[in-house]
Amino acid sequence: MKQRTSHNYGIDALLKKNIETLKSIGKYNENDRQNPYSRTDGEEIVARTLAKLKIRYIPQYYLGRLNGDNCNYRISDFYLPKEKLHIEFLGRWNKSELDNRSYKYKMAIYHRNNIQFVSIFPNNLFNITWVLKTRIQEKLNPPKTISSRSPIGQAPTPVSDVPKSWLYRLFS
């Protein structure tokens, strides 16, 4: 049996609170046991993959009203509490210009409100396990810039800062 931790209890409490909020705004149907969140097929694939990867998540996470947004509230498709990261499945991407603009607007609002998120596109579903692992890892551990990893792109060290013993070795 899996050991219950305070972190797991915290996620469970957050999940319960989120369900109550979703019920109050009509976004959770407890009578539909198969799909109370009204997930799309793509969201269902993402959910199964997160479960397979043993990543705890809260589906349809209520964000409330965000700064600079014209909507009364936002709901992200998945929230990973341990990672403090949201996942958005952009299932209608490239279906219409209006859908694309709507997604771009939502992502801009997330950026403006410093909400960390990963976008998953429909064509990512073919390799979803790798895509989720990679994108989550990239968000949690962003790659260092070239200048911080290697001397490439850094200003050369002035000769006056080089120890004289090195200069003697170089030119002797």
DOVO-289220 format. One line per 10 residues: their letters; for each residue x, y, z negated of C-alpha. Coordinates in steps of 0.001 Angstrom, whole numbers, plus 524288, in hexadecimal, padded with zeros to 5 digits. Last residue first. Layout:
N
A) X/Y/Z | ... $
//
This chain:
172
SFLRYLWSKP) 8E3D2/8780D/85D27 | 8D7C8/87F8D/8618F | 8CCC6/87769/85C28 | 8D3DF/872E1/84FF8 | 8D832/880A7/84C7E | 8CA52/88586/84EE3 | 8C4D8/87B29/845D9 | 8CE34/87F07/83AE6 | 8CA19/88D2E/83CD6 | 8BC34/88A05/838C2 $
VDSVPTPAQG) 8B267/88EA1/84302 | 8AAB8/89AB2/83EE8 | 8B370/8A47A/84666 | 8B1E2/89C29/85292 | 8A347/89F21/8528E | 89AD9/892D7/851FA | 8931B/89175/85E77 | 884C5/89530/85DEA | 87C07/8896C/85CE7 | 87493/883B9/8686E $
IPSRSSITKP) 87B9F/876CF/86825 | 8826C/8759E/85AF2 | 87902/86AE6/8572E | 86D10/86866/84EEA | 8691E/87634/84AAF | 86B27/87C31/85827 | 8639F/87144/85EC5 | 8577C/87410/856C5 | 8537C/86A49/84C89 | 8485F/86128/84FA4 $
PNLKEQIRTK) 83C02/862FB/84792 | 83A9E/8591C/83C91 | 82C4A/8588F/8385D | 826F9/85D6C/84554 | 83035/854ED/84D54 | 82D10/84900/844F4 | 81E74/84B09/846E3 | 82082/84C90/85587 | 828F7/8406B/856CA | 820C8/83744/84E7F $
LVWTINFLNN) 8142F/83BED/854D3 | 81972/83AE0/862C6 | 81F98/82D78/86060 | 812EE/827CF/85B15 | 80AB4/82ECC/86550 | 81145/82983/87179 | 80595/828B8/87AA2 | 7FE34/83246/871EE | 80791/83D4D/87593 | 80029/83F93/8826B $
PFISVFQINN) 7F489/84463/87A69 | 7FCC8/84EFC/873D3 | 8011C/84ECF/865A2 | 80475/85BD0/85F58 | 80C31/85BF9/852A2 | 80964/865F0/8481D | 80F85/86EA6/83DC1 | 80637/87995/839FD | 80D4B/8868C/8390E | 8009F/88E68/83A66 $
RHYIAMKYKY) 804A2/894CE/8473F | 8096F/887AA/84C2F | 7FC6C/88120/84906 | 7F528/88C57/84F9F | 7FDC7/88AB2/85BA6 | 7FABF/87C1C/85BA4 | 7EC1D/87EFE/85B52 | 7ED66/888D5/86669 | 7F515/87F3A/86EAD | 7EAC0/874D2/86C4A $
SRNDLESKNW) 7DFBE/87E02/87053 | 7E742/8829E/87C3D | 7E933/87480/8808C | 7DAD5/8715C/87E72 | 7D6B7/87D63/8865A | 7E008/879C1/8916F | 7D946/86CA2/89260 | 7DBF6/85E3C/88FFF | 7EA8D/860FE/88F26 | 7EADE/85E74/88073 $
RGLFEIHLKE) 7DDC2/858FE/87BF2 | 7E3C1/84F81/8724D | 7ED16/85915/86C01 | 7EFB9/850BF/85FFB | 7F428/859E8/85541 | 7FCC3/8550E/84A4E | 7FEFA/85CF2/83DF4 | 80B1B/85C75/83566 | 80D9E/85DCE/826DC | 81606/8516A/827C8 $
KPLYFDSIRY) 80FF8/84B0F/81BCD | 802C0/85110/81EEF | 8020D/84C5E/82D1B | 7F63D/85384/8328E | 7EED9/84E4C/83E47 | 7E56B/853F9/8484F | 7E6BB/861DB/84331 | 7DA36/868ED/83F75 | 7D939/877A4/840A5 | 7CF9C/880E2/83A58 $
NCNDGNLRGL) 7C739/88CE0/83D07 | 7CD21/88E25/84A99 | 7D26F/89B17/85002 | 7DFDC/8988C/84A50 | 7E99E/8A317/8466B | 7EC1A/89D1A/8391C | 7E63A/88F8E/83793 | 7D8AA/88C0D/832B9 | 7D7D2/87ECE/82C2E | 7E1EC/87431/82E87 $
YYQPIYRIKL) 7D91A/86838/82DB1 | 7E07F/85BC7/830FF | 7D9B4/85314/83AF3 | 7E0E5/846D7/83696 | 7E972/846CD/82A66 | 7F611/83F72/82C76 | 7FEAA/83536/82649 | 80966/83044/82F3F | 80ACD/8217B/82EED | 80FAC/82106/83D12 $
KALTRAVIEE) 8042F/8181A/84052 | 7FB12/821B2/83973 | 8008D/82CFC/8417D | 7FEC6/824AD/84DB3 | 7F0AE/8217E/84A62 | 7EDB4/82FF0/8482D | 7F455/833F6/854FE | 7EC64/829BF/85C65 | 7DFD5/82E68/855DE | 7E31B/83C6D/85956 $
GDTRSYPNQR) 7E443/83836/8678D | 7D717/8313B/8673D | 7D0C5/83D6D/86192 | 7CDCE/83E14/8532B | 7C01A/84100/84E2B | 7C51E/84233/8401F | 7BB7C/83814/83AD2 | 7BF98/82E46/8454B | 7BC46/82027/8421B | 7B4A5/82309/835A7 $
DNENYKGISK) 7ABB5/82CC3/83C73 | 7A27E/8306B/83156 | 7AD77/83825/82ABA | 7AD45/841EB/835F1 | 7B7E5/84C0D/833A8 | 7B882/85914/83AE9 | 7ABCB/85EE7/835A8 | 7B1FC/86A94/82EBE | 7AF6B/86561/820F0 | 7B305/85792/8250B $
LTEINKKLLA) 7C057/85C52/829D0 | 7C2CF/862E2/81CA9 | 7BF1C/8568A/81538 | 7C7DA/84E6A/81E17 | 7D336/857D4/81BCB | 7D1A0/856EF/80D01 | 7D1F5/8480C/80DBF | 7DDFB/84836/8167A | 7E501/851C7/80D73 | 7E1E7/84925/801BA $
DIGYNHSTRQ) 7E6EA/83D1F/808F2 | 7F32F/8446E/80D06 | 7F5C4/84874/7FEF1 | 7F340/83AA0/7FA1B | 7FD20/835AE/80405 | 8071B/83FD4/7FF71 | 8047F/83C2F/7F131 | 80885/82E8E/7F4F5 | 800B8/82219/7F696 | 8092C/81605/7F835 $
KM) 804FD/80D7A/80387 | 80000/80000/80000 $
//
